Amino acid sequence: MPLLIQGQKPLVGEAGILGAKNAALPIIAATLLTSDECLLENVPYIEDTRNLVAVLREMGVAARFEGPNTLRVKATRISKAYLSKEMAQKMRASFLVVGPLLARFGQAEAPHPGGCAIGTRPVSVDLKGFQTMGCELTTAAENYVLRSPRLRGERLILDYPSHTGTENLLMAATLAEGVTTIENASIEPEVVDLANFLSAMGARVRGAGTSTITVEGTPRLHGAAFRIMPDRMEAGTLALAALITGGSVRMMGPVAQYLRALTVKMQQAGAQVTVSPEVYAISAPAVLKATDIQTYPYPGFPTDLQAPFTTVMTQAEGNSSVHETMYDGRLKYAEELARMGARIDVSGSGRTAMVHGPTPLRAARVQALDIRSGAALVLAALAAEGQTQIDNVLFIDRGYQDIDAKLQQLGAVVSRVSEEEHTCPHAECDEPVEWGLAPYA
């Protein structure tokens, strides 16, 4: 259902921050490592988590939401270690089930994952790591077929600190024979949250949050209850929404520690930021200052907040440069912002942009291209004169739970309209193998 947003209403008030999408997805996948029941709290009830739960159910796993943010999973009976193409194309995170399946059952089959169209995102880090640990990798049609009686612990040196690669290999190593060392590992907080969950299940993990993670394999993991960390991307998006609307928002939850790079950039833009262990508060200045950003893996400026920050810079005094170092297609949303009056010059490489501000934004009909570009369009609509319609809201719902309700609580005028009443203005929008599985040991 498209979003309708009436702009130029300052966001004011207090908001709670839900669980992190990028922590919840690998943790949900990790429940496949045990036949015992797992209880996950503070799980964001979004399209991506619902899709991953559907992946588990397709395999025969008992998984259900008990209320919107509590998930109970019991992977006692798994009928197949196969990920369908339909599920894989919906989200890249679906590939996270491969590590747990391979570790527990010695086999897995999955197509190359899909997800947001933000550029090339290979799974080579995952596959090379599995092979080093003794996995036999072949291809059948469009699928990767992986087999190993039992993975063995090895020294893995990642080509780059891929967070999904780190997570997949970390999960696989928990049941491997011997000790696995992962060097050049991702140090993102969500990787640490996964490691904490695995430790709660009985895994022996050291070094999470550093570039070297050591895992001593164990024959079996047990069930656990765990609470997902708060979503730093949701908090960052709401903070930037406060800036672009000239508002003031307080966010409750221990999230400030994960947003230091964003905090510095917002302060350079003139914002007043108040930080404490349980509160993250932002007040917009009278005039926003142009501020340059360059994305970088944590603790650098997060690529997932690049599009929302760039949108804020359309309202800043002066020219701001944006350099995207991680994904080659992540600046495509600039064309949608141009429909609303933004002046953004994107380089031929598609990785660098110059934002010319301030530029008055006007209402238009636009479409989300991915999760974070969708958030950028929401911010633009909040600042624009008139009523903006955002299509392809499914992308936004993949990353933000009830974003319209949360914005309404802060004073925004937001509603959803039925698909039947509106059509997208852009023309381009118009039997698996089953194995009997027996876990090792």
N, C-alpha and C positions, 0 to 999 in steps of 0.2 A: 504494500500500500504506500503510495507516494506521501512524502512529508510536505506539509504546507507551513511555512514560517513567515510570520509578520515581523519585519525587522525593526531595528532602532529602539529596542526595549532593553535597558541595562539589566544584567543579571545580578541579583542581590540575594544573599541568604546563605544557608548552610546545606551541605550535601554529604551524604555518606558515600564511601568508595567501596565498591564490590570487589570480589576476588579477581585476580589477574587471569585473563584469558591465556596468556603465554605461559603461565604456570599450571593452570588447570588442565590444559590439553596433554602435556607429557605425564602429568600425575594420573589422569584418567587412564592413559595407555599403560602406565606402570602397574595398574591393578591386575593386568594379565599375567604378571609374574608369580601370582599365588592363586591357589584354589580356595583360600580363605576369604571371608567377607571383608570388604573395606568400606569405610564410611567417610565421605569427603564433605566438608562443610565450606560455606562461602564460595561455592562453585557458581560462576556467573551463568545465568540462564539465558544463553545467547545461541544464535544459529550454529556456531562452530562447536560448542559443547554438545548441543543436541545431536548434531551430525556425528560426532565421535561416539556418542552413546549408541546411535543407530548402527555404527560400524561394529561395535561390540555385540550388540544384539544379533546382527546378521551372522556373527560367528557362533551364536548360541549362548552368549554370556547373559546372566541375569543382571540387569542394570535398570534402575529406575530412580527418577527424581522424587524425593519425599519433600514436597514443598518446592518453591522455586530455586533454592540455593543449596539443597542438601542432596547428595547423590550416594546411593547404596549400590555396590557392585560385588558380585560373587562369580568369579570365573572358574567355577568347578567343572562345568561341562562346556567344552569347546568343540564344535563339530567340524571346524575347518580353520586352517591357518592361511586364509586367502582373503585378500582385500579386493573387492570388486572395482571395476573401472569407474562405475557411476559414483561410488563413494570417494574414490581417490581424486576424481576431477573436481569435487566440491571444495576440497581443502588440502593444502600441502601437509598440514599436521597429521593427516591420516597415516602418513608413512611412519609415524612414531610407533605404530603397533608392531613394526617389523622386528625391532630389537627384542622386545619382550617375547614375541612368538618364537623367534629363532632361539633365544636363550632357554626357554622353558620346554619347547617341543622339538627343537632341532630342525625346524623347517618353517618357511614362510614364502608367500608369493604375493607380489603386489605390482601394479603398474606404476609408471612415473607419476608422481603426484601433481595435482593442479593447484587451484586457489586463485589468489588475486593476481591480476595482470600488471605486475610492477617490475617485470624484467626477469632475467635468467636467475633461477634459484636451483642449482643442481643438488643431487643427493650423493655426489661422488665421495664426500667425506664419510658418510655413513657406510657406503658399499666397500670402500677401500679398508675401512676399519674392520668390518665384518670378515673380509677376506684374510686380513692379517691375523685374525683370531681363529682361523681355520675353517672358515665357511667356504663352501663351493658355490660359486655364482654362475648361473647360466641365464639365458634369456629365452623365453617362449612367447612368440607373437609379440605383444607389447609389454609383457610382464618380466619382472626380475624374479628369478626362482633361486631361493637360497636354502642350502641344506648343510647341516653339521650335526654329527652325533652329540657332541657337546663342545661348545666354544672353549677355547683355552686363553688364559690370561697372557697378554703380550704388551709390549711397549708401543703405544700408538702416538705418532706425531702428526697432528692434523695439518692439512695444507693451509687452513685459515681457521680462526676460532668460530666455526659455525655453531650456533646455539642448538639447532635441531640435531646436527651431527653429534655434538657433545652429549646431548640428552639420550639419543638412540644408543650410542656406544656405552654410556654410563649404565643404562638399564640392562643392556646385554651383558655387561661385565659382572653384574651382581650374582649371576648364576654360573659364570664361567669357572673353569678349573684353573686355580692359581691366581696370580696377582696381575691386574691390568693397570697400566699407567697411561693416562691420557695427557699428552703434552700439547701446548698451544690450545688448551681448552677454553671455551667461552666462560667468562666470569660474570655473566649477567645474573641478577638476583633470582630470576625464575629458575635458573639451573641449580642454584643453592636451595631453592624451595623443593625442587624435585629430589635433590640429594637428602634433604631433611625427611621427606616422605619415605624414601627408600631405607633410610636409617631406622625410621619408625617400624618398618617391615622386617628389620633384622639384617639389613645389608651393612657391609663394612666399608664405609666410604670416608676418605680423608682428602682434604684440600679443596673441596668445592668452594668456589668464590675466588680461587687463584687459578693461574694458568696451568697448573699441574694437579690432576686428580688421580688418586690411587684407590683402587677397588680390590679388596680381597674377596674372591668369589666364595659363595656358600651354596650347599646343595639345595637349600629350600628357604623361601621367605614366607612370612606369616602375614595375616591381615593386620590392618591398623586403622585408627581413626585419625583424621588430619584436617587442619583448617588451612585453606589456600590463602596466600599472602594477598594484600591489596593491590589493585591494578594501577600501576604508575602511569599507564597510558590514558586511562580514564581520568585520573586526577590531572594530568597535564593538559588534556583536552578541555576540561572544565576551567582550569586556570587561564588558558588562552581565550576561552569564550568570555571570561570576565574582562580580560584586557580589551578585546575587540569591541565590546559593547559599552565600555566605560563603567563597568560595574565593580562589585566587590563580593568575593565568594570565599567562604570558609569550608574546608574539606576535613572531615573527621576520619582518622585512621593513621596508622604508622607508615605513611607513604613518603614523607618529605626526604628521608635519607636516600631514596632512590632517584631523586629528581634534582640533584645538585647542578648538573649541567644546564637544565632548563631554567632553574632558579637564577643562575648567573646571567643568562641571556635575557630573561624577563627584567631583571634589575637594570641591565644595560639599556633596555628599552624604556626605562623610567618607572617600572612597576614597583610598588611597595609589597614586599613578600615577608610574611611572618612565618617562622618555622619553629616547631616544637615536636617532641616525640609523637604526639597524637593529633596535631593540628597543622594544616597547611593552608595559609590564608593569603589571598592576592587582592590587591586594590589597584585599579587602573589609574594612571597619571592623567593630567589634563591634556598632555600632548605626548604621543608615542614617538620615540626616537628610532631612526633606522638602525638596524642591528644585523650584522653578518652571522651566518651559521654554516657549519660544515658537519655533516653527520659522521659518526664514528661509533664503533662498538662500545658498549658500556665499559667505563663510566663516561664516555663521550656523549655528544648530543644524539639522542635516539632518532633513528631514521623514521620510526613510527610517529614522531611528532614534527617531522619536517614540514609536511603539508599544512597542518594547522598553524604552525609558526609563520610560514610563508604568507598565509592568508592574513594573519595579524599585521604583517609588515606592509600590506597594501594600504593600511591606514596610518603608517608611520611617516614622519617628516624626513624626506630624503630617499636615497637609494640603498637598498639592502641586497647583498649578494648571498646566494644559497648554493651550496655545493653538496651534491648527493654522492657519497663515496661507495654506497653499498649495493644499490639496485639501479640498473640502467634504464628502467622505464618509469621511474617514480615521479617524474615531473609532468606527465601527460595531463594531469588535472589542470594545468595552467590554462588550457584551452577552455575548460568549463568556467573557470574564474573570469576569463576574458569576456564571456557572455554577460557577465554581471558588471563589466566595466573595469576590471583590474588590468593593469599594465605590467605584464611580466614577460621579459625577453628570455627565451630558453636557448641555450647554445646548441650548435649542431650535434654535439655529443649527447645531448639530452640529460646531462648530469649537472649542469650549472645554469643558474638563472639570475637575472637582475630584476629586482622588484622596484618599481617606481611609485613612490607614494608622496603624500596621501592621494588616493583616488576614490571619489565617491562611488559606492557600490549601489547598483539598482537591481530590483527584483527581476528574475528571469526564470525560465524553466531549464533545469540542468539535471545531469545524471551522475551518480556516484560511479567511479571506475574501480574502486577497491575500498577496503575498510577505512583507511586513513584519509584518502581523498574525499570520501563521503563525509568524514568529520570536518574536513576543511570547508566543504560546501555548506555544512550546517553553520559553521562560524561566519562564513560570508553572508549567509541568509540572515543571521542574527544582526549583522551590521548594516544590511542593505535597506534602502528605502523601498517600501511596498512589500508585497507578498511573493515569496519565492516558492517554487515547487521543485522538490528533489525527487527524481525517479531512481530506480534501482536501489531502493532502500534496503533490500536484502543484504547488500554489502555492509551497510552500517550496522544492521542487526547482527551481523556475524561477530562484531567486536564490542558492541555497547548494549547493555540490557536496559530496555525501556528508556531510551535516550529522550524521547519526547516527554515522558512523565517527569523525568529528572529536571529537564529544562523548564517545564511548566512550574515546578516547585520553586524555581529561582526567578520566576517572573516573565519567562518567555511566552510568546503566543504561538503555540505549535499544535498542529493537529494532523491526523492521517485521513486520507480519502481513499475510497475503494478503487481497485484497479479497473473496474468496469466503467468508471466515470472518466478515466484518463488513459491515454495511450502514449507510449514513449515516443518522443519526437525524433529519435535517431533510428534509422532503418536497421542498423546492425544489431539492434536489441531484439528486431523481431525473432550361457549356463556354466557357472564356475566349477572348477575341479574341487572335490571334497576328499579329505583324507581322514582316516580313523587315526586319532591322535593319542599318543601315550607319552606323558611327560617323563623326562629323564629323572630317574631316582624318585 
